[in-house]
Amino acid sequence: MNNDFDTSDILSRREAAEYLGICRATLDRLDIPKTRIRHRVMFKRDVLKKWIDDHTEKNKGNNK
């Protein structure tokens, strides 16, 4: 069986908050896709990166 799943790409709630530079309470309020298994909340690193990219303000004509 070929398993391309890498557990190093899965972050706990604490790790995801640290990765984003925010507290866990703020992380909980954001609409970031997550996986829940019983009481555990986990985030995929690539999903966090995509969320950051999607929520980054674009420079609107301010070329300095």
VMD Tcl script that draws the C-alpha trace (Angstrom):
set ca {
  {0.00 0.00 0.00}
  {1.40 3.39 -1.03}
  {0.78 5.94 1.72}
  {1.64 9.52 0.71}
  {0.33 10.86 4.03}
  {3.00 12.65 6.06}
  {2.08 13.27 9.69}
  {4.61 16.12 9.90}
  {2.14 18.11 7.76}
  {-0.51 17.84 10.50}
  {-0.48 20.47 13.23}
  {-2.23 20.45 16.58}
  {-4.33 23.43 17.61}
  {-1.38 24.82 19.62}
  {1.07 24.29 16.75}
  {-1.30 25.90 14.23}
  {-1.73 28.96 16.46}
  {2.05 29.25 16.83}
  {2.50 28.82 13.07}
  {0.10 31.72 12.44}
  {1.45 33.82 15.33}
  {-1.91 34.07 17.09}
  {-3.44 32.71 20.29}
  {-5.59 29.58 20.29}
  {-8.74 31.53 21.09}
  {-8.28 33.63 17.95}
  {-7.57 30.50 15.92}
  {-10.87 29.04 17.12}
  {-12.77 32.10 15.88}
  {-11.30 31.99 12.37}
  {-13.00 30.06 9.61}
  {-10.04 27.80 8.83}
  {-10.81 24.24 7.68}
  {-9.86 21.72 10.34}
  {-10.20 18.04 11.11}
  {-11.78 16.81 14.32}
  {-11.26 13.34 15.71}
  {-13.12 13.09 18.98}
  {-11.76 15.96 21.10}
  {-8.64 16.54 18.97}
  {-8.55 19.39 16.47}
  {-5.91 19.21 13.75}
  {-4.89 21.45 10.87}
  {-3.08 20.57 7.66}
  {-0.07 22.80 7.04}
  {-0.96 23.30 3.35}
  {-4.50 24.38 4.32}
  {-3.05 26.99 6.68}
  {-0.76 28.27 3.93}
  {-3.66 28.48 1.48}
  {-5.82 30.28 4.06}
  {-3.05 32.84 4.60}
  {-2.70 33.38 0.85}
  {-6.46 33.73 0.42}
  {-6.67 36.31 3.23}
  {-3.63 38.39 2.36}
  {-4.54 41.92 1.36}
  {-3.46 42.67 -2.15}
  {-1.51 45.83 -2.93}
  {-4.03 47.96 -4.84}
  {-2.00 50.23 -7.12}
  {0.40 51.41 -4.42}
  {3.62 50.67 -6.26}
  {6.33 52.37 -4.26}
}
mol new
graphics top color blue
foreach p $ca { graphics top sphere $p radius 0.5 }
foreach p [lrange $ca 0 end-1] q [lrange $ca 1 end] { graphics top cylinder $p $q radius 0.2 }
display resetview
